[in-house]
């Protein structure tokens, strides 16, 4: 069976940056299942997996525009310290959920100053070229419910 839309695919992967630093990996864990064609994984990796079969191993380089996108400066915003009332100490690297017009968005604290706290709403891997080492472990037909919901159950 080949990977195509509406197939549930399980992969083992190791994600590194261009310097070879491991950012994430499923090695030693359960493989990652996803619904092919539903946008559950970055586009560049999903495109590279199309047509592959169980046992196939591949190395995929994904540019930012097919990964987590380019960094958007307008996603970086300074907000009043008062917005963090009830938080004992706000520090660089902390993550919060911010209310935005389309729902909730994770943001990271990148600067703490007396007159405000600067938050970055970009994905942490935005602007990065990603390198995946992938092995296809399993492929099966998705259930109607999985197709309807757009993800693996």
C-alpha positions as CSV (number, residue, x, y, z in Angstrom):
1,X,0.0,0.0,0.0
2,X,1.3,3.4,-0.9
3,X,0.9,6.7,1.0
4,X,-1.9,8.8,-0.4
5,X,-4.8,11.0,0.8
6,X,-7.0,9.5,3.5
7,X,-4.4,6.9,4.6
8,X,-3.3,6.8,8.2
9,X,0.4,6.7,8.2
10,X,2.7,6.0,11.1
11,X,6.3,7.2,10.9
12,X,9.4,7.2,13.0
13,X,11.3,10.5,12.6
14,X,14.2,12.6,13.8
15,X,13.9,16.3,13.2
16,X,17.1,18.3,13.2
17,X,18.0,21.9,12.3
18,X,20.7,22.8,9.6
19,X,23.4,22.6,12.3
20,X,22.4,18.9,13.0
21,X,20.9,19.7,16.4
22,X,18.1,17.2,17.2
23,X,14.9,19.2,17.8
24,X,12.5,16.3,18.1
25,X,12.4,12.5,17.6
26,X,10.1,9.6,17.9
27,X,13.0,7.1,18.2
28,X,12.5,5.0,21.3
29,X,8.8,6.1,21.5
30,X,5.7,5.1,19.6
31,X,5.7,6.1,15.9
32,X,3.8,9.3,15.0
33,X,0.5,8.6,13.3
34,X,-1.1,11.2,11.0
35,X,-3.8,11.4,8.4
36,X,-2.2,12.0,5.0
37,X,-3.7,14.9,3.0
38,X,-5.3,16.6,6.1
39,X,-2.4,18.9,6.9
40,X,-1.6,17.2,10.1
41,X,2.2,17.5,9.5
42,X,4.2,20.2,7.7
43,X,3.5,20.4,4.0
44,X,7.1,19.7,2.9
45,X,7.2,16.4,4.8
46,X,3.8,15.4,3.7
47,X,4.6,16.0,0.1
48,X,7.8,14.0,0.3
49,X,6.0,11.0,1.9
50,X,3.3,10.7,-0.9
51,X,3.7,7.5,-2.8
52,X,6.1,5.9,-0.2
53,X,5.5,2.4,1.3
54,X,6.1,0.6,4.6
55,X,9.8,0.2,5.2
56,X,10.8,3.2,3.1
57,X,13.4,5.5,4.7
58,X,14.1,9.0,3.5
59,X,15.8,12.2,4.4
60,X,13.8,15.3,3.7
61,X,14.9,19.0,3.8
62,X,11.9,21.3,4.3
63,X,12.4,25.0,3.7
64,X,10.5,27.5,6.0
65,X,7.7,28.2,3.5
66,X,6.8,24.4,3.5
67,X,7.5,24.0,7.2
68,X,6.4,26.5,9.9
69,X,6.5,29.5,7.7
70,X,8.6,32.7,7.7
71,X,8.9,34.8,10.8
72,X,6.3,37.6,10.9
73,X,7.5,40.7,12.8
74,X,3.8,41.7,13.4
75,X,3.4,38.6,15.5
76,X,5.9,40.2,18.0
77,X,4.1,42.6,20.3
78,X,4.9,44.4,23.5
79,X,2.0,44.3,26.1
80,X,1.5,45.9,29.5
81,X,2.9,44.2,32.5
82,X,-0.6,44.4,34.0
83,X,-1.7,41.7,31.5
84,X,0.2,39.3,33.7
85,X,-1.5,40.0,37.0
86,X,-1.5,36.9,39.1
87,X,1.7,35.5,37.6
88,X,4.4,35.7,40.3
89,X,7.4,36.2,38.0
90,X,7.3,36.5,34.2
91,X,10.6,35.3,32.6
92,X,12.0,35.0,29.1
93,X,11.1,31.6,27.6
94,X,7.8,31.3,29.4
95,X,4.9,30.4,27.2
96,X,1.3,31.5,27.5
97,X,-1.9,31.2,25.5
98,X,-3.1,34.6,24.2
99,X,-6.6,35.4,23.0
100,X,-6.6,36.5,19.4
101,X,-9.4,37.1,16.9
102,X,-9.3,33.5,15.6
103,X,-9.1,31.9,19.0
104,X,-6.2,31.1,21.2
105,X,-2.5,31.4,20.1
106,X,0.6,30.2,22.0
107,X,3.1,33.0,22.6
108,X,6.5,33.1,24.1
109,X,8.0,35.8,26.3
110,X,11.1,37.1,24.6
111,X,11.8,40.2,26.6
112,X,10.8,41.5,30.1
113,X,11.1,45.2,30.8
114,X,9.6,47.5,33.5
115,X,7.3,49.1,30.9
116,X,6.1,45.9,29.2
117,X,6.6,42.3,28.2
118,X,7.4,41.4,24.6
119,X,5.7,38.3,23.3
120,X,6.4,36.4,20.1
121,X,3.4,34.6,18.5
122,X,5.5,33.0,15.7
123,X,5.9,29.2,15.8
124,X,9.3,28.4,17.5
125,X,10.5,26.8,14.3
126,X,9.4,29.6,12.0
127,X,12.1,30.8,9.6
128,X,14.0,27.5,10.0
129,X,15.0,24.9,7.4
130,X,14.0,21.6,8.9
131,X,15.7,18.2,8.2
132,X,13.7,15.0,8.8
133,X,15.1,11.5,8.8
134,X,11.9,9.4,8.4
135,X,10.9,5.7,8.3
136,X,7.5,4.6,7.2
137,X,6.3,2.1,9.8
138,X,2.6,1.5,8.9
139,X,-0.1,2.5,6.4
140,X,-3.8,1.8,6.6
141,X,-7.0,3.1,5.3
142,X,-8.5,5.9,7.4
143,X,-12.0,5.3,8.9
144,X,-14.9,7.5,7.8
145,X,-14.8,9.2,11.2
146,X,-11.1,10.0,10.9
147,X,-11.6,11.5,7.4
148,X,-14.6,13.5,8.7
149,X,-12.7,14.8,11.7
150,X,-9.4,15.4,9.8
151,X,-7.2,13.5,12.2
152,X,-6.3,10.0,13.5
153,X,-8.3,8.5,16.3
